[in-house]
Amino acid sequence: MALPNTPFRPCGHVLHTRPALFVLINYAPGEGQPDWCNASCEFVEEGNADAGSALAVHISPFDALLNAAFVSSPGKPYHVVPAAAFDPRTLIRDGGGKLHINLHCGWAASDGRIVVRRKGALASVCMVQTEEIPPARRDAIDLEIDQQGIARYERLREHAGLFAHADAHCLLDAWTEQQRHQAVALAIQRMPGTVPAGAQINQVALYDPEAAQWHFLPIEVFFDEPDRKTNA
């Protein structure tokens, strides 16, 4: 997977998304491939590598920054970039002509504590979306998040009272890199606690970077179903 280096469109991007999305990449340049990078992905089916990989995408740039802080490791930092800056064609070829995406909607939580995976990353409450990308479309891909994904993302924020969450995205654009790092550090500091994977997920956690406050919602709000539970 690489950052695009051939201007198939006037803008030079292979991928356009609606709404704007953010991905996490780790630069891994090789001989003759100075722009090569790896993107953060999730299994399409939990625990089943044979089902393929889904590109992890975020609507909230702050959630992407927070995620990057936990998936990075010494010598392997992940950086947040607009999805349009990423070339997904290798991922599509490996997926048999399909582009799987994993839309982050919130953080998995159990009784007021954030669920942490075995390798240290925060567990995500997300939705998988799959798009068939025929060869004729692979140099200019238009990807739109489906209505169910948008509805779940918006419903969570409405229930948390985060009606101006889109304004927070603009605020992040105005922040310096130092301010972003400070905001992420504050979010981590203000986590009420963590619990290892395997705990029953009964909540979705959202963080408001403007108010520097965590919100916890019943998992049923995400599914829009009563008495729905899941495990990390």
C-alpha positions as CSV (number, residue, x, y, z in Angstrom):
1,M,0.0,0.0,0.0
2,A,1.3,3.4,-0.8
3,L,0.6,7.1,-1.0
4,P,-0.5,7.9,-4.6
5,N,2.3,9.2,-6.8
6,T,0.5,9.2,-10.2
7,P,-2.0,11.9,-10.9
8,F,-4.9,9.9,-12.3
9,R,-7.2,12.8,-11.3
10,P,-6.2,16.5,-11.4
11,C,-6.0,16.4,-7.6
12,G,-3.5,13.5,-7.8
13,H,-5.6,11.3,-5.5
14,V,-6.9,7.8,-6.3
15,L,-9.4,7.8,-3.5
16,H,-12.2,10.3,-2.7
17,T,-14.5,9.7,0.3
18,R,-17.7,11.1,1.5
19,P,-17.6,12.2,4.2
20,A,-14.0,13.1,4.6
21,L,-12.2,10.2,6.4
22,F,-8.9,9.7,8.1
23,V,-6.6,6.7,8.1
24,L,-3.5,5.7,10.1
25,I,-0.3,4.9,8.2
26,N,3.2,3.7,9.0
27,Y,5.8,4.8,6.5
28,A,7.9,1.8,5.2
29,P,9.9,3.1,2.2
30,G,11.7,0.5,0.1
31,E,14.1,0.6,-2.8
32,G,12.3,2.2,-5.7
33,Q,9.3,2.8,-3.5
34,P,10.0,5.9,-1.4
35,D,6.3,6.6,-0.8
36,W,5.4,3.1,0.4
37,C,3.4,2.8,3.6
38,N,1.3,0.4,5.6
39,A,-2.2,1.3,6.8
40,S,-3.8,0.3,10.0
41,C,-6.3,-2.5,9.2
42,E,-8.7,-4.8,11.0
43,F,-9.8,-8.3,10.2
44,V,-13.1,-8.3,8.2
45,E,-14.2,-11.1,10.6
46,E,-12.9,-10.9,14.1
47,G,-10.1,-13.5,14.6
48,N,-10.3,-14.8,11.0
49,A,-7.4,-13.6,8.9
50,D,-8.6,-15.6,5.9
51,A,-11.6,-13.3,5.6
52,G,-9.3,-10.4,4.6
53,S,-8.4,-7.0,6.0
54,A,-10.5,-3.9,6.3
55,L,-9.0,-0.4,6.1
56,A,-9.5,1.3,9.5
57,V,-11.1,4.7,8.8
58,H,-12.2,7.5,11.1
59,I,-14.6,10.4,10.6
60,S,-13.2,12.1,13.7
61,P,-9.6,13.2,13.3
62,F,-9.2,13.3,17.0
63,D,-10.3,9.7,17.4
64,A,-7.7,8.8,14.7
65,L,-5.0,10.7,16.7
66,L,-6.0,8.9,19.9
67,N,-6.0,5.5,18.1
68,A,-2.5,6.3,16.6
69,A,-1.2,6.9,20.1
70,F,-2.1,3.3,21.1
71,V,-1.3,1.4,17.9
72,S,2.1,2.9,17.5
73,S,5.1,1.1,18.9
74,P,8.9,1.9,19.2
75,G,10.3,2.3,15.7
76,K,6.8,1.9,14.2
77,P,4.9,5.2,14.7
78,Y,1.5,5.6,13.0
79,H,0.5,9.0,11.5
80,V,-3.0,10.3,10.8
81,V,-3.5,11.3,7.1
82,P,-6.6,12.1,5.1
83,A,-7.9,8.9,3.4
84,A,-7.6,10.8,0.1
85,A,-3.8,10.7,0.6
86,F,-3.8,6.9,0.6
87,D,-3.7,4.6,-2.4
88,P,-5.8,1.5,-1.5
89,R,-5.2,-0.4,-4.8
90,T,-2.9,-3.0,-3.3
91,L,-5.5,-3.6,-0.5
92,I,-8.2,-4.0,-3.2
93,R,-6.1,-6.5,-5.2
94,D,-5.3,-8.5,-2.1
95,G,-9.1,-8.5,-1.3
96,G,-10.0,-10.0,-4.7
97,G,-11.4,-6.7,-6.1
98,K,-13.1,-5.7,-2.9
99,L,-12.4,-2.7,-0.7
100,H,-13.3,-3.5,2.9
101,I,-13.4,-0.6,5.3
102,N,-13.9,-0.6,9.1
103,L,-15.6,2.6,10.2
104,H,-14.7,3.6,13.8
105,C,-17.8,4.9,15.6
106,G,-16.6,4.9,19.2
107,W,-14.6,3.1,21.8
108,A,-15.7,-0.2,23.4
109,A,-16.3,0.1,27.1
110,S,-17.4,-2.1,30.0
111,D,-19.0,-0.5,33.1
112,G,-17.3,2.9,32.6
113,R,-13.9,1.5,31.6
114,I,-12.3,1.5,28.2
115,V,-11.6,-2.0,26.7
116,V,-7.9,-2.5,25.8
117,R,-6.8,-5.3,23.4
118,R,-4.1,-7.8,24.2
119,K,-1.4,-5.7,22.3
120,G,-2.4,-2.5,23.9
121,A,-4.7,-0.9,21.3
122,L,-8.1,0.5,22.4
123,A,-11.0,-1.7,21.2
124,S,-13.2,0.0,18.7
125,V,-17.0,-0.1,18.2
126,C,-17.2,-0.1,14.4
127,M,-19.0,-1.1,11.2
128,V,-17.6,-3.0,8.3
129,Q,-18.5,-1.9,4.8
130,T,-17.5,-3.7,1.6
131,E,-17.4,-2.2,-1.9
132,E,-16.8,-4.0,-5.2
133,I,-14.2,-2.0,-7.1
134,P,-14.0,-3.2,-10.7
135,P,-10.7,-2.7,-12.6
136,A,-12.1,0.2,-14.6
137,R,-12.7,2.2,-11.4
138,R,-9.5,1.5,-9.5
139,D,-7.6,4.6,-10.6
140,A,-10.4,6.9,-9.5
141,I,-12.4,5.5,-6.6
142,D,-15.3,7.3,-5.0
143,L,-16.3,5.8,-1.7
144,E,-19.3,6.9,0.3
145,I,-20.1,5.6,3.8
146,D,-23.5,4.0,3.7
147,Q,-26.5,5.4,5.5
148,Q,-26.5,2.8,8.3
149,G,-22.9,3.7,9.2
150,I,-23.6,7.4,9.2
151,A,-26.8,6.9,11.2
152,R,-25.0,4.9,13.9
153,Y,-22.1,7.4,14.1
154,E,-24.5,10.4,14.4
155,R,-26.9,8.7,16.8
156,L,-24.1,8.0,19.3
157,R,-23.1,11.7,19.3
158,E,-26.6,12.9,19.6
159,H,-27.2,10.8,22.6
160,A,-24.0,12.1,24.2
161,G,-25.1,15.7,23.5
162,L,-22.2,16.3,21.1
163,F,-24.3,18.1,18.5
164,A,-21.4,20.3,17.3
165,H,-19.0,17.4,16.9
166,A,-18.2,18.5,13.4
167,D,-17.1,21.9,14.7
168,A,-14.4,20.1,16.8
169,H,-12.9,18.7,13.6
170,C,-12.4,22.3,12.4
171,L,-10.9,23.2,15.8
172,L,-8.3,20.4,15.3
173,D,-7.3,22.0,12.0
174,A,-6.5,25.2,13.9
175,W,-4.4,23.5,16.6
176,T,-0.7,23.3,16.4
177,E,1.0,19.8,16.5
178,Q,1.9,20.5,20.1
179,Q,-1.7,21.3,21.0
180,R,-2.9,18.1,19.3
181,H,-0.4,16.0,21.3
182,Q,-1.4,17.8,24.5
183,A,-5.1,17.1,23.8
184,V,-4.4,13.4,23.2
185,A,-2.4,13.2,26.4
186,L,-5.2,14.8,28.3
187,A,-7.7,12.3,26.9
188,I,-5.5,9.5,28.0
189,Q,-5.0,11.0,31.4
190,R,-8.8,11.5,31.9
191,M,-9.7,7.9,31.0
192,P,-11.6,6.6,34.0
193,G,-9.9,3.2,33.7
194,T,-9.3,0.3,31.4
195,V,-10.3,-3.3,31.3
196,P,-8.7,-6.2,29.2
197,A,-10.3,-7.7,26.1
198,G,-12.8,-10.4,26.9
199,A,-14.9,-8.2,29.1
200,Q,-18.5,-7.8,28.2
201,I,-18.9,-4.6,26.1
202,N,-22.0,-2.9,27.4
203,Q,-21.1,0.7,26.6
204,V,-19.7,3.0,23.9
205,A,-17.2,5.6,25.0
206,L,-16.8,9.0,23.2
207,Y,-14.4,11.8,24.0
208,D,-15.1,15.4,23.5
209,P,-11.8,17.2,22.9
210,E,-13.3,20.7,23.4
211,A,-14.7,19.9,26.9
212,A,-11.9,17.4,27.6
213,Q,-14.6,15.0,28.8
214,W,-15.5,11.3,28.3
215,H,-19.0,10.2,27.7
216,F,-20.4,6.6,28.1
217,L,-23.5,5.4,26.4
218,P,-25.3,2.0,26.5
219,I,-24.2,-0.2,23.6
220,E,-27.9,-0.5,22.6
221,V,-27.6,3.1,21.3
222,F,-25.2,1.9,18.7
223,F,-27.2,-1.1,17.6
224,D,-30.5,0.7,18.1
225,E,-31.7,-2.5,19.7
226,P,-32.7,-3.3,23.3
227,D,-30.7,-5.7,25.4
228,R,-27.9,-6.1,22.9
229,K,-24.5,-7.1,24.4
230,T,-21.2,-8.1,22.9
231,N,-17.7,-9.2,24.0
232,A,-14.3,-7.6,23.2
